[in-house]
């Protein structure tokens, strides 16, 4: 799944546009590797590191969501490591 879509589906950003900007500004890392494009693939087990709301978020992908569902469903797709 694309990283911008993933961040939108798990409700960490309000729009896909915000997620795309976060990635294109080179603030996103997948497993320690800087990502430059919003179409970077996210897989189960990846560790994502990025700034969000004046803090650094570190999350591990536990599952790939199929839709932007309710918050409880979204939170089951990742583990916060920070």
HTML snippet that shows the backbone in 3Dmol.js (N, CA, C, O; Angstrom):
<script src="https://3Dmol.org/build/3Dmol-min.js"></script>
<div id="view" style="width:600px;height:400px;position:relative"></div>
<script>
const pdb = `
ATOM      1  N   UNK A   1       0.847  -1.173   0.000  1.00  0.00           N
ATOM      2  CA  UNK A   1       0.000   0.000   0.000  1.00  0.00           C
ATOM      3  C   UNK A   1       0.893   1.236   0.000  1.00  0.00           C
ATOM      4  O   UNK A   1       1.953   1.242   0.626  1.00  0.00           O
ATOM      5  N   UNK A   2       0.471   2.262  -0.691  1.00  0.00           N
ATOM      6  CA  UNK A   2       1.206   3.540  -0.722  1.00  0.00           C
ATOM      7  C   UNK A   2       1.258   4.153   0.676  1.00  0.00           C
ATOM      8  O   UNK A   2       0.308   4.030   1.450  1.00  0.00           O
ATOM      9  N   UNK A   3       2.360   4.806   0.990  1.00  0.00           N
ATOM     10  CA  UNK A   3       2.530   5.372   2.328  1.00  0.00           C
ATOM     11  C   UNK A   3       1.541   6.497   2.622  1.00  0.00           C
ATOM     12  O   UNK A   3       1.069   6.617   3.753  1.00  0.00           O
ATOM     13  N   UNK A   4       1.222   7.319   1.630  1.00  0.00           N
ATOM     14  CA  UNK A   4       0.264   8.399   1.876  1.00  0.00           C
ATOM     15  C   UNK A   4      -1.122   7.844   2.171  1.00  0.00           C
ATOM     16  O   UNK A   4      -1.824   8.352   3.046  1.00  0.00           O
ATOM     17  N   UNK A   5      -1.510   6.826   1.459  1.00  0.00           N
ATOM     18  CA  UNK A   5      -2.811   6.186   1.678  1.00  0.00           C
ATOM     19  C   UNK A   5      -2.841   5.496   3.048  1.00  0.00           C
ATOM     20  O   UNK A   5      -3.850   5.549   3.753  1.00  0.00           O
ATOM     21  N   UNK A   6      -1.735   4.854   3.416  1.00  0.00           N
ATOM     22  CA  UNK A   6      -1.652   4.183   4.708  1.00  0.00           C
ATOM     23  C   UNK A   6      -1.843   5.178   5.854  1.00  0.00           C
ATOM     24  O   UNK A   6      -2.642   4.931   6.758  1.00  0.00           O
ATOM     25  N   UNK A   7      -1.117   6.300   5.826  1.00  0.00           N
ATOM     26  CA  UNK A   7      -1.236   7.300   6.893  1.00  0.00           C
ATOM     27  C   UNK A   7      -2.641   7.873   6.984  1.00  0.00           C
ATOM     28  O   UNK A   7      -3.127   8.167   8.077  1.00  0.00           O
ATOM     29  N   UNK A   8      -3.293   8.033   5.842  1.00  0.00           N
ATOM     30  CA  UNK A   8      -4.672   8.520   5.812  1.00  0.00           C
ATOM     31  C   UNK A   8      -5.629   7.467   6.377  1.00  0.00           C
ATOM     32  O   UNK A   8      -6.506   7.797   7.176  1.00  0.00           O
ATOM     33  N   UNK A   9      -5.469   6.212   5.972  1.00  0.00           N
ATOM     34  CA  UNK A   9      -6.361   5.141   6.434  1.00  0.00           C
ATOM     35  C   UNK A   9      -6.240   4.895   7.936  1.00  0.00           C
ATOM     36  O   UNK A   9      -7.238   4.572   8.580  1.00  0.00           O
ATOM     37  N   UNK A  10      -5.041   5.039   8.512  1.00  0.00           N
ATOM     38  CA  UNK A  10      -4.904   4.785   9.953  1.00  0.00           C
ATOM     39  C   UNK A  10      -5.129   6.050  10.784  1.00  0.00           C
ATOM     40  O   UNK A  10      -4.884   6.064  11.990  1.00  0.00           O
ATOM     41  N   UNK A  11      -5.596   7.103  10.125  1.00  0.00           N
ATOM     42  CA  UNK A  11      -6.051   8.327  10.777  1.00  0.00           C
ATOM     43  C   UNK A  11      -4.956   9.101  11.505  1.00  0.00           C
ATOM     44  O   UNK A  11      -5.231   9.739  12.521  1.00  0.00           O
ATOM     45  N   UNK A  12      -3.723   9.059  11.008  1.00  0.00           N
ATOM     46  CA  UNK A  12      -2.665   9.885  11.583  1.00  0.00           C
ATOM     47  C   UNK A  12      -2.610  11.260  10.923  1.00  0.00           C
ATOM     48  O   UNK A  12      -2.070  12.204  11.499  1.00  0.00           O
ATOM     49  N   UNK A  13      -3.164  11.374   9.719  1.00  0.00           N
ATOM     50  CA  UNK A  13      -3.294  12.664   9.037  1.00  0.00           C
ATOM     51  C   UNK A  13      -4.737  12.796   8.555  1.00  0.00           C
ATOM     52  O   UNK A  13      -5.416  11.796   8.324  1.00  0.00           O
ATOM     53  N   UNK A  14      -5.194  14.033   8.406  1.00  0.00           N
ATOM     54  CA  UNK A  14      -6.585  14.262   8.037  1.00  0.00           C
ATOM     55  C   UNK A  14      -6.855  14.062   6.551  1.00  0.00           C
ATOM     56  O   UNK A  14      -7.959  13.679   6.162  1.00  0.00           O
ATOM     57  N   UNK A  15      -5.832  14.326   5.709  1.00  0.00           N
ATOM     58  CA  UNK A  15      -6.025  14.171   4.264  1.00  0.00           C
ATOM     59  C   UNK A  15      -4.812  13.488   3.650  1.00  0.00           C
ATOM     60  O   UNK A  15      -3.724  13.488   4.226  1.00  0.00           O
ATOM     61  N   UNK A  16      -5.014  12.905   2.473  1.00  0.00           N
ATOM     62  CA  UNK A  16      -3.891  12.302   1.759  1.00  0.00           C
ATOM     63  C   UNK A  16      -2.923  13.369   1.288  1.00  0.00           C
ATOM     64  O   UNK A  16      -1.725  13.110   1.171  1.00  0.00           O
ATOM     65  N   UNK A  17      -3.421  14.559   1.017  1.00  0.00           N
ATOM     66  CA  UNK A  17      -2.561  15.662   0.609  1.00  0.00           C
ATOM     67  C   UNK A  17      -1.544  16.019   1.689  1.00  0.00           C
ATOM     68  O   UNK A  17      -0.379  16.279   1.386  1.00  0.00           O
ATOM     69  N   UNK A  18      -1.979  16.031   2.946  1.00  0.00           N
ATOM     70  CA  UNK A  18      -1.055  16.287   4.048  1.00  0.00           C
ATOM     71  C   UNK A  18      -0.013  15.181   4.154  1.00  0.00           C
ATOM     72  O   UNK A  18       1.159  15.450   4.420  1.00  0.00           O
ATOM     73  N   UNK A  19      -0.434  13.952   3.950  1.00  0.00           N
ATOM     74  CA  UNK A  19       0.497  12.827   3.987  1.00  0.00           C
ATOM     75  C   UNK A  19       1.508  12.929   2.844  1.00  0.00           C
ATOM     76  O   UNK A  19       2.693  12.656   3.040  1.00  0.00           O
ATOM     77  N   UNK A  20       1.054  13.314   1.666  1.00  0.00           N
ATOM     78  CA  UNK A  20       1.960  13.473   0.524  1.00  0.00           C
ATOM     79  C   UNK A  20       2.987  14.564   0.804  1.00  0.00           C
ATOM     80  O   UNK A  20       4.166  14.394   0.495  1.00  0.00           O
ATOM     81  N   UNK A  21       2.556  15.675   1.381  1.00  0.00           N
ATOM     82  CA  UNK A  21       3.474  16.762   1.701  1.00  0.00           C
ATOM     83  C   UNK A  21       4.521  16.328   2.728  1.00  0.00           C
ATOM     84  O   UNK A  21       5.695  16.683   2.616  1.00  0.00           O
ATOM     85  N   UNK A  22       4.091  15.563   3.724  1.00  0.00           N
ATOM     86  CA  UNK A  22       4.993  15.058   4.744  1.00  0.00           C
ATOM     87  C   UNK A  22       6.099  14.214   4.119  1.00  0.00           C
ATOM     88  O   UNK A  22       7.266  14.327   4.494  1.00  0.00           O
ATOM     89  N   UNK A  23       5.724  13.375   3.168  1.00  0.00           N
ATOM     90  CA  UNK A  23       6.689  12.502   2.492  1.00  0.00           C
ATOM     91  C   UNK A  23       7.572  13.302   1.546  1.00  0.00           C
ATOM     92  O   UNK A  23       8.791  13.132   1.552  1.00  0.00           O
ATOM     93  N   UNK A  24       6.984  14.164   0.741  1.00  0.00           N
ATOM     94  CA  UNK A  24       7.746  14.905  -0.260  1.00  0.00           C
ATOM     95  C   UNK A  24       8.707  15.919   0.353  1.00  0.00           C
ATOM     96  O   UNK A  24       9.675  16.318  -0.295  1.00  0.00           O
ATOM     97  N   UNK A  25       8.456  16.343   1.594  1.00  0.00           N
ATOM     98  CA  UNK A  25       9.383  17.235   2.293  1.00  0.00           C
ATOM     99  C   UNK A  25      10.527  16.460   2.940  1.00  0.00           C
ATOM    100  O   UNK A  25      11.326  17.026   3.686  1.00  0.00           O
ATOM    101  N   UNK A  26      10.601  15.155   2.647  1.00  0.00           N
ATOM    102  CA  UNK A  26      11.674  14.267   3.117  1.00  0.00           C
ATOM    103  C   UNK A  26      11.714  14.145   4.641  1.00  0.00           C
ATOM    104  O   UNK A  26      12.787  14.094   5.241  1.00  0.00           O
ATOM    105  N   UNK A  27      10.538  14.100   5.255  1.00  0.00           N
ATOM    106  CA  UNK A  27      10.461  13.941   6.698  1.00  0.00           C
ATOM    107  C   UNK A  27      10.099  12.513   7.097  1.00  0.00           C
ATOM    108  O   UNK A  27      10.029  12.219   8.290  1.00  0.00           O
ATOM    109  N   UNK A  28       9.872  11.635   6.156  1.00  0.00           N
ATOM    110  CA  UNK A  28       9.399  10.281   6.426  1.00  0.00           C
ATOM    111  C   UNK A  28      10.531   9.272   6.231  1.00  0.00           C
ATOM    112  O   UNK A  28      11.310   9.373   5.283  1.00  0.00           O
ATOM    113  N   UNK A  29      10.610   8.305   7.133  1.00  0.00           N
ATOM    114  CA  UNK A  29      11.572   7.205   6.996  1.00  0.00           C
ATOM    115  C   UNK A  29      10.841   5.876   7.147  1.00  0.00           C
ATOM    116  O   UNK A  29       9.964   5.718   7.996  1.00  0.00           O
ATOM    117  N   UNK A  30      11.222   4.943   6.313  1.00  0.00           N
ATOM    118  CA  UNK A  30      10.737   3.571   6.429  1.00  0.00           C
ATOM    119  C   UNK A  30      11.952   2.711   6.727  1.00  0.00           C
ATOM    120  O   UNK A  30      12.874   2.630   5.916  1.00  0.00           O
ATOM    121  N   UNK A  31      11.957   2.070   7.885  1.00  0.00           N
ATOM    122  CA  UNK A  31      13.081   1.244   8.328  1.00  0.00           C
ATOM    123  C   UNK A  31      14.404   2.004   8.250  1.00  0.00           C
ATOM    124  O   UNK A  31      15.427   1.438   7.866  1.00  0.00           O
ATOM    125  N   UNK A  32      14.379   3.294   8.617  1.00  0.00           N
ATOM    126  CA  UNK A  32      15.584   4.107   8.653  1.00  0.00           C
ATOM    127  C   UNK A  32      15.989   4.724   7.328  1.00  0.00           C
ATOM    128  O   UNK A  32      16.954   5.487   7.275  1.00  0.00           O
ATOM    129  N   UNK A  33      15.277   4.414   6.263  1.00  0.00           N
ATOM    130  CA  UNK A  33      15.588   4.918   4.921  1.00  0.00           C
ATOM    131  C   UNK A  33      14.662   6.091   4.604  1.00  0.00           C
ATOM    132  O   UNK A  33      13.442   5.965   4.708  1.00  0.00           O
ATOM    133  N   UNK A  34      15.243   7.242   4.215  1.00  0.00           N
ATOM    134  CA  UNK A  34      14.450   8.428   3.882  1.00  0.00           C
ATOM    135  C   UNK A  34      13.632   8.182   2.617  1.00  0.00           C
ATOM    136  O   UNK A  34      14.148   7.674   1.621  1.00  0.00           O
ATOM    137  N   UNK A  35      12.365   8.546   2.667  1.00  0.00           N
ATOM    138  CA  UNK A  35      11.442   8.356   1.552  1.00  0.00           C
ATOM    139  C   UNK A  35      11.178   9.706   0.903  1.00  0.00           C
ATOM    140  O   UNK A  35      10.952  10.699   1.595  1.00  0.00           O
ATOM    141  N   UNK A  36      11.206   9.746  -0.419  1.00  0.00           N
ATOM    142  CA  UNK A  36      11.002  11.000  -1.146  1.00  0.00           C
ATOM    143  C   UNK A  36       9.694  11.038  -1.927  1.00  0.00           C
ATOM    144  O   UNK A  36       9.246  12.113  -2.324  1.00  0.00           O
ATOM    145  N   UNK A  37       9.086   9.899  -2.149  1.00  0.00           N
ATOM    146  CA  UNK A  37       7.874   9.839  -2.972  1.00  0.00           C
ATOM    147  C   UNK A  37       6.724   9.220  -2.185  1.00  0.00           C
ATOM    148  O   UNK A  37       6.920   8.296  -1.396  1.00  0.00           O
ATOM    149  N   UNK A  38       5.525   9.743  -2.414  1.00  0.00           N
ATOM    150  CA  UNK A  38       4.334   9.272  -1.701  1.00  0.00           C
ATOM    151  C   UNK A  38       3.892   7.885  -2.143  1.00  0.00           C
ATOM    152  O   UNK A  38       3.047   7.273  -1.490  1.00  0.00           O
ATOM    153  N   UNK A  39       4.446   7.378  -3.237  1.00  0.00           N
ATOM    154  CA  UNK A  39       4.043   6.053  -3.700  1.00  0.00           C
ATOM    155  C   UNK A  39       4.917   4.939  -3.123  1.00  0.00           C
ATOM    156  O   UNK A  39       4.812   3.791  -3.555  1.00  0.00           O
ATOM    157  N   UNK A  40       5.781   5.262  -2.152  1.00  0.00           N
ATOM    158  CA  UNK A  40       6.607   4.242  -1.504  1.00  0.00           C
ATOM    159  C   UNK A  40       5.700   3.204  -0.849  1.00  0.00           C
ATOM    160  O   UNK A  40       4.689   3.548  -0.236  1.00  0.00           O
ATOM    161  N   UNK A  41       6.066   1.951  -0.982  1.00  0.00           N
ATOM    162  CA  UNK A  41       5.241   0.860  -0.463  1.00  0.00           C
ATOM    163  C   UNK A  41       5.474   0.629   1.031  1.00  0.00           C
ATOM    164  O   UNK A  41       6.611   0.646   1.502  1.00  0.00           O
ATOM    165  N   UNK A  42       4.398   0.416   1.756  1.00  0.00           N
ATOM    166  CA  UNK A  42       4.439   0.069   3.175  1.00  0.00           C
ATOM    167  C   UNK A  42       3.995  -1.379   3.292  1.00  0.00           C
ATOM    168  O   UNK A  42       3.007  -1.786   2.680  1.00  0.00           O
ATOM    169  N   UNK A  43       4.731  -2.154   4.082  1.00  0.00           N
ATOM    170  CA  UNK A  43       4.402  -3.568   4.286  1.00  0.00           C
ATOM    171  C   UNK A  43       4.333  -3.857   5.776  1.00  0.00           C
ATOM    172  O   UNK A  43       4.864  -3.097   6.586  1.00  0.00           O
ATOM    173  N   UNK A  44       3.692  -4.932   6.131  1.00  0.00           N
ATOM    174  CA  UNK A  44       3.605  -5.352   7.521  1.00  0.00           C
ATOM    175  C   UNK A  44       5.016  -5.565   8.062  1.00  0.00           C
ATOM    176  O   UNK A  44       5.849  -6.204   7.419  1.00  0.00           O
ATOM    177  N   UNK A  45       5.275  -5.023   9.250  1.00  0.00           N
ATOM    178  CA  UNK A  45       6.581  -5.151   9.880  1.00  0.00           C
ATOM    179  C   UNK A  45       7.480  -3.944   9.683  1.00  0.00           C
ATOM    180  O   UNK A  45       8.486  -3.814  10.381  1.00  0.00           O
ATOM    181  N   UNK A  46       7.145  -3.043   8.739  1.00  0.00           N
ATOM    182  CA  UNK A  46       7.943  -1.831   8.538  1.00  0.00           C
ATOM    183  C   UNK A  46       7.840  -0.932   9.764  1.00  0.00           C
ATOM    184  O   UNK A  46       6.813  -0.901  10.442  1.00  0.00           O
ATOM    185  N   UNK A  47       8.927  -0.195  10.042  1.00  0.00           N
ATOM    186  CA  UNK A  47       8.934   0.804  11.109  1.00  0.00           C
ATOM    187  C   UNK A  47       8.983   2.171  10.437  1.00  0.00           C
ATOM    188  O   UNK A  47       9.905   2.459   9.674  1.00  0.00           O
ATOM    189  N   UNK A  48       7.995   3.010  10.718  1.00  0.00           N
ATOM    190  CA  UNK A  48       7.894   4.347  10.144  1.00  0.00           C
ATOM    191  C   UNK A  48       8.284   5.378  11.192  1.00  0.00           C
ATOM    192  O   UNK A  48       7.846   5.299  12.339  1.00  0.00           O
ATOM    193  N   UNK A  49       9.106   6.345  10.800  1.00  0.00           N
ATOM    194  CA  UNK A  49       9.534   7.423  11.678  1.00  0.00           C
ATOM    195  C   UNK A  49       9.247   8.743  10.975  1.00  0.00           C
ATOM    196  O   UNK A  49       9.651   8.939   9.828  1.00  0.00           O
ATOM    197  N   UNK A  50       8.547   9.655  11.662  1.00  0.00           N
ATOM    198  CA  UNK A  50       8.192  10.933  11.046  1.00  0.00           C
ATOM    199  C   UNK A  50       7.748  11.926  12.116  1.00  0.00           C
ATOM    200  O   UNK A  50       7.269  11.527  13.177  1.00  0.00           O
ATOM    201  N   UNK A  51       7.908  13.236  11.833  1.00  0.00           N
ATOM    202  CA  UNK A  51       7.427  14.253  12.775  1.00  0.00           C
ATOM    203  C   UNK A  51       5.931  14.489  12.568  1.00  0.00           C
ATOM    204  O   UNK A  51       5.454  14.538  11.434  1.00  0.00           O
ATOM    205  N   UNK A  52       5.205  14.634  13.660  1.00  0.00           N
ATOM    206  CA  UNK A  52       3.775  14.910  13.587  1.00  0.00           C
ATOM    207  C   UNK A  52       3.359  15.638  14.853  1.00  0.00           C
ATOM    208  O   UNK A  52       3.557  15.135  15.959  1.00  0.00           O
ATOM    209  N   UNK A  53       2.784  16.820  14.693  1.00  0.00           N
ATOM    210  CA  UNK A  53       2.291  17.620  15.825  1.00  0.00           C
ATOM    211  C   UNK A  53       3.377  17.866  16.876  1.00  0.00           C
ATOM    212  O   UNK A  53       3.166  17.602  18.060  1.00  0.00           O
ATOM    213  N   UNK A  54       4.528  18.367  16.447  1.00  0.00           N
ATOM    214  CA  UNK A  54       5.632  18.733  17.338  1.00  0.00           C
ATOM    215  C   UNK A  54       6.226  17.567  18.119  1.00  0.00           C
ATOM    216  O   UNK A  54       6.813  17.772  19.182  1.00  0.00           O
ATOM    217  N   UNK A  55       6.084  16.368  17.617  1.00  0.00           N
ATOM    218  CA  UNK A  55       6.732  15.212  18.226  1.00  0.00           C
ATOM    219  C   UNK A  55       7.160  14.238  17.131  1.00  0.00           C
ATOM    220  O   UNK A  55       6.632  14.269  16.020  1.00  0.00           O
ATOM    221  N   UNK A  56       8.103  13.389  17.449  1.00  0.00           N
ATOM    222  CA  UNK A  56       8.558  12.380  16.504  1.00  0.00           C
ATOM    223  C   UNK A  56       7.764  11.104  16.770  1.00  0.00           C
ATOM    224  O   UNK A  56       7.776  10.571  17.880  1.00  0.00           O
ATOM    225  N   UNK A  57       7.079  10.625  15.745  1.00  0.00           N
ATOM    226  CA  UNK A  57       6.293   9.395  15.866  1.00  0.00           C
ATOM    227  C   UNK A  57       7.099   8.234  15.305  1.00  0.00           C
ATOM    228  O   UNK A  57       7.700   8.350  14.237  1.00  0.00           O
ATOM    229  N   UNK A  58       7.114   7.132  16.011  1.00  0.00           N
ATOM    230  CA  UNK A  58       7.745   5.902  15.563  1.00  0.00           C
ATOM    231  C   UNK A  58       6.689   4.818  15.705  1.00  0.00           C
ATOM    232  O   UNK A  58       6.256   4.505  16.815  1.00  0.00           O
ATOM    233  N   UNK A  59       6.276   4.248  14.581  1.00  0.00           N
ATOM    234  CA  UNK A  59       5.235   3.218  14.609  1.00  0.00           C
ATOM    235  C   UNK A  59       5.680   2.005  13.809  1.00  0.00           C
ATOM    236  O   UNK A  59       6.451   2.122  12.856  1.00  0.00           O
ATOM    237  N   UNK A  60       5.185   0.835  14.208  1.00  0.00           N
ATOM    238  CA  UNK A  60       5.430  -0.395  13.465  1.00  0.00           C
ATOM    239  C   UNK A  60       4.107  -0.817  12.818  1.00  0.00           C
ATOM    240  O   UNK A  60       3.069  -0.847  13.478  1.00  0.00           O
ATOM    241  N   UNK A  61       4.153  -1.135  11.552  1.00  0.00           N
ATOM    242  CA  UNK A  61       2.965  -1.540  10.806  1.00  0.00           C
ATOM    243  C   UNK A  61       2.613  -2.971  11.200  1.00  0.00           C
ATOM    244  O   UNK A  61       3.418  -3.883  11.012  1.00  0.00           O
ATOM    245  N   UNK A  62       1.426  -3.169  11.738  1.00  0.00           N
ATOM    246  CA  UNK A  62       0.959  -4.489  12.155  1.00  0.00           C
ATOM    247  C   UNK A  62       0.045  -5.129  11.123  1.00  0.00           C
ATOM    248  O   UNK A  62       0.011  -6.352  10.996  1.00  0.00           O
ATOM    249  N   UNK A  63      -0.691  -4.314  10.391  1.00  0.00           N
ATOM    250  CA  UNK A  63      -1.618  -4.811   9.373  1.00  0.00           C
ATOM    251  C   UNK A  63      -1.849  -3.699   8.355  1.00  0.00           C
ATOM    252  O   UNK A  63      -1.674  -2.518   8.654  1.00  0.00           O
ATOM    253  N   UNK A  64      -2.237  -4.091   7.166  1.00  0.00           N
ATOM    254  CA  UNK A  64      -2.550  -3.133   6.109  1.00  0.00           C
ATOM    255  C   UNK A  64      -4.073  -2.961   6.072  1.00  0.00           C
ATOM    256  O   UNK A  64      -4.800  -3.921   5.818  1.00  0.00           O
ATOM    257  N   UNK A  65      -4.556  -1.732   6.326  1.00  0.00           N
ATOM    258  CA  UNK A  65      -6.014  -1.516   6.328  1.00  0.00           C
ATOM    259  C   UNK A  65      -6.589  -1.549   4.915  1.00  0.00           C
ATOM    260  O   UNK A  65      -5.890  -1.246   3.947  1.00  0.00           O
ATOM    261  N   UNK A  66      -7.840  -1.910   4.804  1.00  0.00           N
ATOM    262  CA  UNK A  66      -8.510  -1.953   3.502  1.00  0.00           C
ATOM    263  C   UNK A  66      -9.358  -0.714   3.258  1.00  0.00           C
ATOM    264  O   UNK A  66      -9.797  -0.457   2.137  1.00  0.00           O
ATOM    265  N   UNK A  67      -9.587   0.064   4.343  1.00  0.00           N
ATOM    266  CA  UNK A  67     -10.404   1.277   4.225  1.00  0.00           C
ATOM    267  C   UNK A  67     -10.077   2.211   5.372  1.00  0.00           C
ATOM    268  O   UNK A  67      -9.363   1.835   6.301  1.00  0.00           O
ATOM    269  N   UNK A  68     -10.595   3.419   5.312  1.00  0.00           N
ATOM    270  CA  UNK A  68     -10.467   4.366   6.422  1.00  0.00           C
ATOM    271  C   UNK A  68     -11.669   4.132   7.333  1.00  0.00           C
ATOM    272  O   UNK A  68     -12.717   4.757   7.172  1.00  0.00           O
ATOM    273  N   UNK A  69     -11.502   3.246   8.266  1.00  0.00           N
ATOM    274  CA  UNK A  69     -12.593   2.864   9.149  1.00  0.00           C
ATOM    275  C   UNK A  69     -12.600   3.668  10.437  1.00  0.00           C
ATOM    276  O   UNK A  69     -11.969   4.721  10.515  1.00  0.00           O
ATOM    277  N   UNK A  70     -13.303   3.184  11.437  1.00  0.00           N
ATOM    278  CA  UNK A  70     -13.377   3.870  12.727  1.00  0.00           C
ATOM    279  C   UNK A  70     -12.009   3.862  13.425  1.00  0.00           C
ATOM    280  O   UNK A  70     -11.150   3.043  13.097  1.00  0.00           O
ATOM    281  N   UNK A  71     -11.810   4.771  14.384  1.00  0.00           N
ATOM    282  CA  UNK A  71     -10.516   4.870  15.066  1.00  0.00           C
ATOM    283  C   UNK A  71     -10.012   3.556  15.677  1.00  0.00           C
ATOM    284  O   UNK A  71      -8.818   3.265  15.599  1.00  0.00           O
ATOM    285  N   UNK A  72     -10.882   2.778  16.271  1.00  0.00           N
ATOM    286  CA  UNK A  72     -10.451   1.518  16.891  1.00  0.00           C
ATOM    287  C   UNK A  72      -9.876   0.565  15.840  1.00  0.00           C
ATOM    288  O   UNK A  72      -8.876  -0.110  16.087  1.00  0.00           O
ATOM    289  N   UNK A  73     -10.500   0.515  14.693  1.00  0.00           N
ATOM    290  CA  UNK A  73     -10.016  -0.331  13.601  1.00  0.00           C
ATOM    291  C   UNK A  73      -8.673   0.188  13.075  1.00  0.00           C
ATOM    292  O   UNK A  73      -7.782  -0.599  12.755  1.00  0.00           O
ATOM    293  N   UNK A  74      -8.535   1.493  12.991  1.00  0.00           N
ATOM    294  CA  UNK A  74      -7.297   2.098  12.494  1.00  0.00           C
ATOM    295  C   UNK A  74      -6.140   1.847  13.459  1.00  0.00           C
ATOM    296  O   UNK A  74      -5.033   1.536  13.018  1.00  0.00           O
ATOM    297  N   UNK A  75      -6.373   1.973  14.756  1.00  0.00           N
ATOM    298  CA  UNK A  75      -5.312   1.789  15.742  1.00  0.00           C
ATOM    299  C   UNK A  75      -4.829   0.352  15.817  1.00  0.00           C
ATOM    300  O   UNK A  75      -3.714   0.102  16.275  1.00  0.00           O
ATOM    301  N   UNK A  76      -5.637  -0.589  15.380  1.00  0.00           N
ATOM    302  CA  UNK A  76      -5.219  -1.988  15.379  1.00  0.00           C
ATOM    303  C   UNK A  76      -4.206  -2.285  14.284  1.00  0.00           C
ATOM    304  O   UNK A  76      -3.600  -3.356  14.276  1.00  0.00           O
ATOM    305  N   UNK A  77      -4.015  -1.355  13.364  1.00  0.00           N
ATOM    306  CA  UNK A  77      -3.102  -1.565  12.237  1.00  0.00           C
ATOM    307  C   UNK A  77      -1.669  -1.160  12.518  1.00  0.00           C
ATOM    308  O   UNK A  77      -0.788  -1.399  11.692  1.00  0.00           O
ATOM    309  N   UNK A  78      -1.415  -0.548  13.678  1.00  0.00           N
ATOM    310  CA  UNK A  78      -0.038  -0.141  14.007  1.00  0.00           C
ATOM    311  C   UNK A  78       0.186  -0.172  15.507  1.00  0.00           C
ATOM    312  O   UNK A  78      -0.756  -0.150  16.298  1.00  0.00           O
ATOM    313  N   UNK A  79       1.484  -0.224  15.884  1.00  0.00           N
ATOM    314  CA  UNK A  79       1.893  -0.147  17.270  1.00  0.00           C
ATOM    315  C   UNK A  79       2.785   1.066  17.427  1.00  0.00           C
ATOM    316  O   UNK A  79       3.738   1.237  16.668  1.00  0.00           O
ATOM    317  N   UNK A  80       2.492   1.903  18.392  1.00  0.00           N
ATOM    318  CA  UNK A  80       3.305   3.103  18.649  1.00  0.00           C
ATOM    319  C   UNK A  80       4.531   2.684  19.457  1.00  0.00           C
ATOM    320  O   UNK A  80       4.388   2.150  20.557  1.00  0.00           O
ATOM    321  N   UNK A  81       5.724   2.915  18.933  1.00  0.00           N
ATOM    322  CA  UNK A  81       6.964   2.510  19.586  1.00  0.00           C
ATOM    323  C   UNK A  81       7.630   3.642  20.366  1.00  0.00           C
ATOM    324  O   UNK A  81       8.630   3.408  21.045  1.00  0.00           O
ATOM    325  N   UNK A  82       7.109   4.843  20.284  1.00  0.00           N
ATOM    326  CA  UNK A  82       7.744   5.992  20.950  1.00  0.00           C
ATOM    327  C   UNK A  82       7.525   5.978  22.448  1.00  0.00           C
ATOM    328  O   UNK A  82       7.995   6.875  23.148  1.00  0.00           O
TER     329      UNK A  82
END
`;
const viewer = $3Dmol.createViewer("view");
viewer.addModel(pdb, "pdb");
viewer.setStyle({}, {cartoon: {color: "spectrum"}});
viewer.zoomTo();
viewer.render();
</script>
